[in-house]
Amino acid sequence: MCWPCSINITIRSNKNAKHVNKKIKKYVTASPYLDMEIPILDDISLPKSGRLFVNFLKELNFKNKKVLDVGTGYYGYLAQHAKKFGANYVLAVDINTRAIKKARTLNKSGNIHFSVSDVYSKILKRGKFNIVLSNPPQLPSRNNNRIHDFGGYYGLDVIKKIIDGFKFVSTKNGVLCLLVFDYLLTSIKILCKENALSCDIIGHYNKNVRKGGETEKKIKFIEKIYTKYKFKKNNGSYAHKVYILKIKKYENNNKSSCCNLK
């Protein structure tokens, strides 16, 4: 399944609004599944990959499930959709206290629990989860001064924590749905194998690299550390693929399909 890297959104100007945060530039209706207007702030970007992620998540069975959203960000975007799609209990975590406070105020989907946690560090006593969701920071960088973008030198720091700890926070038939960039796929296959996990690609889409954005700034660095990878050119702009992975514990000790790449 492949979805185009675009989605219709409605923008409402904030210039006539009263008693609002001065940092808010505009409001965006960014989900076809929620009656939800997101305030776009000067220093917080719209979760474009998250908007495309939910196109695949809606195919999962969330009804009466216990769900964990790791790295929920300023909007609690995946958590709100999990609740909308029928989850019984939703816990949204982020390492950033400011993000959790903002996500809590923007929650329009009912009873969602929010907590500050570095991946699973503060939630191990919350029981097991049927579904774990994450759109993690994964841009390779020599520094981590943008915690919602950068994922360490190889881009894998947060992803490794998520995969390594998944078996400890998930039920027997639990599922981890992870959004990942194509240049990390081989490394993630290895992480899954090391943790006795299977993974399947349940969707992908092509993503154009925004001119002047953080990814464009890191292209040479990414191609340097991932020597077999090259960004593609698409109408004069760079582009790469984004994959949605469905990761599970091996069934009946069957390790024959570590990662099914369709």
C-alpha positions in Angstrom: 0.0 0.0 0.0 1.4 3.4 -0.9 -0.1 6.8 0.0 0.8 10.1 -1.7 2.8 12.5 0.5 0.0 15.0 0.6 -3.2 15.7 2.5 -5.9 18.4 2.3 -5.8 20.8 5.2 -7.9 23.9 6.0 -6.1 27.0 7.4 -7.8 29.6 9.5 -6.0 32.9 10.1 -5.6 33.9 13.7 -5.3 37.7 13.1 -8.9 38.4 14.4 -8.8 36.0 17.3 -9.0 37.4 20.8 -7.1 36.4 23.9 -4.8 34.0 22.2 -1.2 33.1 22.6 0.8 35.6 20.6 3.0 32.8 19.3 0.1 31.2 17.4 0.4 32.1 13.7 -2.6 30.2 12.3 -4.9 27.2 13.0 -4.9 24.1 10.8 -7.6 21.4 10.5 -5.1 18.6 10.0 -7.1 15.4 10.3 -10.0 13.9 8.4 -10.8 11.7 11.4 -10.9 14.3 14.2 -12.8 17.5 14.7 -9.5 19.1 15.6 -7.9 22.5 14.9 -4.2 22.6 15.6 -2.6 25.9 16.5 0.6 26.3 14.5 3.2 28.0 16.7 6.3 29.9 15.8 8.7 27.3 17.1 6.6 24.1 16.6 6.0 22.5 13.2 2.9 20.7 12.0 3.4 16.9 12.3 3.2 16.1 8.6 4.5 12.5 8.9 2.0 12.0 11.7 -0.9 13.0 9.5 0.2 10.4 7.0 0.9 7.8 9.7 -2.8 7.7 10.7 -3.9 6.7 7.2 -2.3 3.3 8.0 -3.2 3.2 11.7 -6.9 3.4 11.0 -6.7 -0.2 9.5 -5.6 -1.6 12.9 -8.1 -2.9 15.4 -8.0 -0.4 18.3 -11.3 -1.4 19.8 -11.0 -1.8 23.6 -7.2 -1.9 23.3 -4.6 -0.4 25.7 -2.4 1.9 23.7 1.0 3.7 24.3 2.1 6.6 22.2 5.9 7.1 22.6 7.1 10.6 21.7 3.7 12.1 21.5 5.0 15.6 20.8 3.2 18.9 21.3 -0.1 17.8 19.7 -0.6 14.3 21.1 -1.5 13.5 17.5 -1.2 9.7 17.4 -2.7 9.4 20.9 -5.8 11.3 19.9 -6.3 9.2 16.9 -5.9 6.0 18.8 -8.7 7.1 21.1 -10.8 8.1 18.2 -10.3 4.7 16.6 -11.7 2.9 19.6 -8.9 2.4 22.2 -10.1 1.9 25.7 -7.0 3.3 27.4 -4.3 5.6 25.9 -1.1 6.8 27.5 0.9 9.4 25.7 4.6 10.0 26.8 7.3 12.4 25.8 10.7 13.3 27.2 9.9 17.0 26.8 7.8 18.5 29.7 6.7 21.4 27.7 5.4 19.1 24.9 3.4 17.1 27.4 1.8 20.3 28.9 0.9 21.6 25.5 -0.5 18.2 24.3 -2.6 17.9 27.4 -4.2 21.3 26.7 -4.9 20.4 23.1 -6.5 17.1 23.9 -10.0 17.0 22.3 -10.4 13.2 22.3 -11.5 12.5 25.8 -9.7 10.5 28.5 -6.0 10.4 27.4 -3.3 10.0 30.1 -0.1 12.1 29.6 3.3 11.5 31.3 6.8 12.8 31.0 9.0 9.8 30.2 12.2 9.0 28.3 10.6 6.2 26.2 9.6 3.6 28.8 11.6 4.8 31.7 8.7 6.2 33.9 5.9 3.9 32.8 7.0 0.4 33.6 4.5 0.1 36.4 1.6 1.0 34.0 1.1 -2.6 32.9 1.3 -4.1 29.4 0.1 -2.5 26.2 -1.7 -4.1 23.2 -0.4 -1.4 20.8 2.6 0.8 21.0 2.8 3.7 18.5 5.8 5.9 17.7 6.9 8.5 15.2 10.3 9.0 16.8 13.1 11.5 16.2 15.5 9.8 13.8 17.5 12.4 11.9 21.2 11.6 12.2 23.1 14.4 13.8 26.3 15.1 15.7 24.2 16.9 18.4 20.8 16.5 19.9 19.7 20.1 20.4 16.4 19.4 18.6 15.0 16.5 20.6 12.0 16.0 18.4 14.1 15.8 15.2 17.5 14.4 16.0 18.1 10.8 16.9 21.8 10.7 17.7 24.8 10.2 15.4 23.2 7.4 13.4 19.6 8.5 14.0 18.9 5.3 16.0 19.2 6.3 19.7 15.5 6.6 20.4 14.4 3.8 18.0 16.8 1.4 19.7 15.3 2.2 23.1 11.8 1.6 21.7 12.6 -1.7 20.1 14.8 -3.0 22.9 12.2 -2.3 25.5 9.1 -3.3 23.5 8.9 -6.9 24.8 8.8 -5.6 28.4 5.8 -3.3 27.9 3.7 -5.2 25.5 1.2 -8.0 25.8 1.8 -11.5 24.3 0.3 -10.5 21.0 1.2 -6.8 21.3 2.1 -4.8 18.2 4.6 -1.9 17.7 3.8 0.4 14.8 6.8 2.5 14.0 7.3 5.2 11.3 10.9 5.1 10.0 13.0 6.7 7.2 14.3 4.4 4.5 18.0 4.9 5.2 17.5 3.4 8.6 15.6 0.3 7.5 18.5 -2.1 7.3 19.7 -1.2 10.8 16.2 -1.6 12.2 15.9 -5.1 10.7 19.0 -6.0 12.7 17.6 -4.5 15.9 14.4 -6.5 15.4 16.4 -9.7 14.8 18.5 -9.1 17.9 15.3 -8.7 20.0 13.5 -11.8 18.5 10.9 -9.6 16.8 9.3 -9.9 13.4 8.6 -6.8 11.3 6.4 -6.2 8.3 6.1 -3.1 6.1 2.4 -2.2 6.2 2.7 1.0 4.2 5.1 3.5 2.7 5.0 6.9 0.9 7.4 9.1 -0.8 8.4 12.3 1.0 10.0 15.3 -0.5 12.7 17.0 1.5 11.7 20.5 2.5 14.1 23.1 1.1 15.9 24.8 4.0 14.7 22.2 6.5 16.7 20.1 8.9 16.8 17.0 6.6 18.2 19.0 3.7 20.9 20.3 5.9 21.9 16.8 6.9 21.8 15.1 3.5 25.6 15.0 3.0 26.1 13.8 6.6 23.5 11.0 6.2 25.0 9.9 2.9 28.5 9.9 4.6 27.5 7.6 7.4 25.1 5.4 5.3 27.5 5.0 2.4 25.2 2.7 0.4 22.3 5.2 0.5 21.6 8.1 -1.8 18.7 10.5 -1.7 16.7 10.5 -4.9 16.0 13.6 -6.9 12.3 14.4 -7.6 11.6 17.4 -9.9 14.7 19.2 -8.7 14.1 18.4 -5.0 15.5 15.6 -2.9 13.2 12.8 -1.8 13.2 9.6 0.3 10.8 6.9 1.4 9.1 6.7 4.7 8.0 3.2 6.0 5.3 2.2 8.5 6.5 -1.0 10.2 4.4 -3.4 12.2 6.6 -5.2 14.7 5.7 -8.1 16.9 7.2 -10.9 19.0 7.9 -14.1 17.0 4.9 -16.4 16.9 5.6 -20.0 17.9 9.3 -19.3 17.9 9.2 -18.9 14.1 12.2 -16.7 13.2 12.0 -17.3 9.4 10.6 -13.8 8.6 12.7 -11.3 10.6 11.5 -8.5 8.4 9.1 -9.0 5.5 9.9 -6.3 3.0 7.1 -6.1 0.5 
